[in-house]
Amino acid sequence: MDLSSFTTRMDAVTVDELRAGGGSKWSRYPDAIGAWIAEMDFGIAEPITEALLRYVRSGQFGYTTFAERSEIARAFTEFADRRYGWTVSPETVRPTPDVLSVLGAMIDHFSRPGSKIVLPTPAYMPFLTLPALHDREVIQVPMLREADRWRFDLDALAAAFDDGGHILVLCNPVNPLGQVLTREEMLEVADVVEAKDGLVFSDEIHAPIVYPGNTHLPYATLDERTAAHTITATSGSKGFNLPGLKCAQAILTNPDHLTLWKRRCVMVEEGASRPGLAAGIAAYDEGEPWLDTVLGYLDRNRQALTELTAEHLPEAGYVEPQGTYLALLHLPSLGEDPSAVLRSEAGLFLTPGPALGDAGRGYVRINFATPLPILTDIVERIGRVVRDAA
């Protein structure tokens, strides 16, 4: 797909057209411009459309088949090898509806009874709320902000394990920070986990969205320790814009974990949908040209966001993301929850910072996977509200 023609087409898309599509990002708050939920406004790759059309025309809407499960495992392993240099056996790749179902299964079947969930924050919102549905407490461990990077508070992570933590939730690339973790950063975390006999739930759903100069390194590939104490969850849903189709993958690199998963988590696997499997196979097998074009557009947007925030929001502490299409803006002049002010004063809806954990107070999360003219309008509106509040 040609980036120039894609850019021309996307730049011409209007808010009314996006709202008419009926997706959650634009219909949940129809009175506001949507920049919150992690959906892209760019449609999907043509091979995925064709795969779904073939599936619909078949009229076969029964339960998932062994062949389909085998195919998604094969497709993912080949994609992971091409994209990340990760060689993994297809047998270790298990279908699931979404990454949250993997975390739920890990809590129920792999963690110590009554243990707590260790969560670096700011974090993806459901990571703060899902553990309670499994009768587990979350220990928030705020990340430490430096000039242009956030780092893990290793002492606080160790203390959280000492306070009853067992599973550490690790997100890479980091939602909502847009940070791609380095080998050194992850090895420091691995040292803590190993010393405390912990487990890692590695959420790598945003792994396909990494910008030039950065490389996604799966946490489980660092060494034998990380392979043994990790369950990885990923999906084509963010990279290929398919979250509603319910098809993710759990990768179990510890043979004992794999055995237990096969014995206990059959019903989790049943939650993956047949249309989702068809779309996921097409995405991994044939979607990379589309993905690379979208990455080019997103790269343009993130660089534009750097310029726009410098002009309109110099106080926002914006750090250009290395991955994902999400970023944080620090707007403490608008209170602990700037999103509420922006909705009422600017007709915008961004993810509330407090929903990201205590460390998110005073922040909003912005989704820049939208046509650049719309992104420009969003930042200009935020800038006017911040200036009026000064």
C-alpha angles and dihedrals in degrees: 000000000000114000094210095056091041090053093050091050096046095045089058095055113110134210090247091055092049092047090050089059089072098221121152094251091063105025101047091070103020093174092060140060106253119234100144124078117065100256126121122229093219105090120228139293117280094238088058091050090051092048091052092047091052089049094050092047090053090063089214106138098154130120122306117276133224089244092056092048090050091049095052089049091051093045093050095047091051091047092048091050092050096041105035105013088244114150109197132160115252089227089068092056111089127185119241134164096245143339093265091062088056091053091047092051091047091053093047100042110020108035129081111266111267094006121143132244116242111215128182109214149252084054144165105288101240091054086071095048108032097069090062089060086061092046093254131133123230121223108205115213109189115220117233118246118222128176099292103352143051120228135195119259095230095185091052091048090053090048090051091056089048088053092061102284119148110160119053115202108219119185119195122205083030119244115232100011099057089223121147107213119233126226090250094052093049094046089055089054091046090055090057094046093049093047090052096042090242136154130230128220101200112201106199099162092126094049095111090059105073124135130226114289093033133084130201111231115189109233093225090061096061096091143316092286096057092044088054100046099040140085111190124209123195142148144182088242098101101032093045099029098244107128096133094057094071107224122132135149134234114204114202110194095173110080091214090053090050092052092049092046091053090051099044110023106054092116091053089058090050089064093072110100126231093232088050092052091049091049093045093051091050091046095052094040102040110007103084097093088055091044092052091050092050090049088055091053092045090049088055090050096049091050090048089050089055090055094041094051091046089055102038106019110028090154094056096090091226116185115196107244120244091201142002123042093259132095141172126241118196109217106160092157086073093055134251091314109036091173091073091056093045092052095051098037103034108022092243132130117204127163109278113246095222088060086065092060136273090303089061097065110125092020137099127201114227126201110213096183091109136096109295095238089056092047090051091052091049094053093044090052091050090049092054092051092049092048091049090052093052 
